[in-house]
Amino acid sequence: MKLYIIGFSSAGKSTLAKSLADRWSIPYWDTDEIFIKEYSENIADYVRSHGWPAFRKAESDILLKTQKLIPTSESFHFDSSAAVQYRGIVACGGGIVESETNRAFLAEKRLIWLSPPWELLWSRIRQSPSAFCSGKSEQDLYQDYRRRCTLYRSLIS
């Protein structure tokens, strides 16, 4: 079984993935961490150099590969062998739902949508903003949050 966790930036997706994986003794992966390992660059630097559309394309490629993830000592490995049992938890980047392709992929998967109240998210974002949130006003982020909530909700309805 593979379980995908979605939600806005700072919702706690990675924290929950790690906790459940420890509790259930199964592997977990984080699409943002996979990106950093595969591209040898953090998301903010990559976006500055290549732009958001290039990052979203790379993020989609990573998401589609997660159906073939198996555990290794390096925490992720892609394998195309049909005989492998692919189980684990995948914490997705907050903007993963921006792509129609990603939404179609996720709509067929087991999902958890983490949806803490905006006030809690905003508090966490102020403490440690992601590349997407950095430099944006609360009003702009709240608009992004409301728009994405519609997309997240469409996947679990």
CORVENQUI-V39179 format. One record per backbone hydrogen bond with DSSP energy under -1.0 kcal/mol. CO is the residue of the C=O (numbers start at 1). NH is the residue of the N-H. Records with the same first field share a line. If there is no record, write none. Layout:
BEGIN
CO: NH + NH
END
This chain:
BEGIN
1: 88
3: 90
4: 112
5: 92
6: 114
8: 11
12: 16
13: 17
14: 18
15: 19
16: 20
17: 21
18: 22
19: 23
20: 24
21: 26
27: 89
29: 91
30: 34
31: 35
32: 36
33: 37
34: 38
35: 39
36: 40
42: 46
43: 47
44: 48
45: 49
46: 50
47: 51
51: 55
52: 56
53: 57
54: 58
55: 59
56: 60
57: 61
58: 62
59: 63
60: 64
61: 65
62: 66
65: 68
66: 69
68: 79
72: 75
77: 70
81: 84
88: 3
89: 29
90: 5
91: 31
93: 96
95: 98
99: 103
100: 104
101: 105
102: 106
103: 107
105: 108
106: 109
110: 4
112: 6
117: 121
118: 122
119: 123
120: 124
121: 125
122: 126
123: 127
124: 128
130: 134
133: 136
137: 141
138: 142
139: 143
140: 144
141: 145
142: 146
143: 147
144: 148
145: 149
146: 150
147: 151
148: 152
149: 153
150: 154
152: 155
153: 157
END
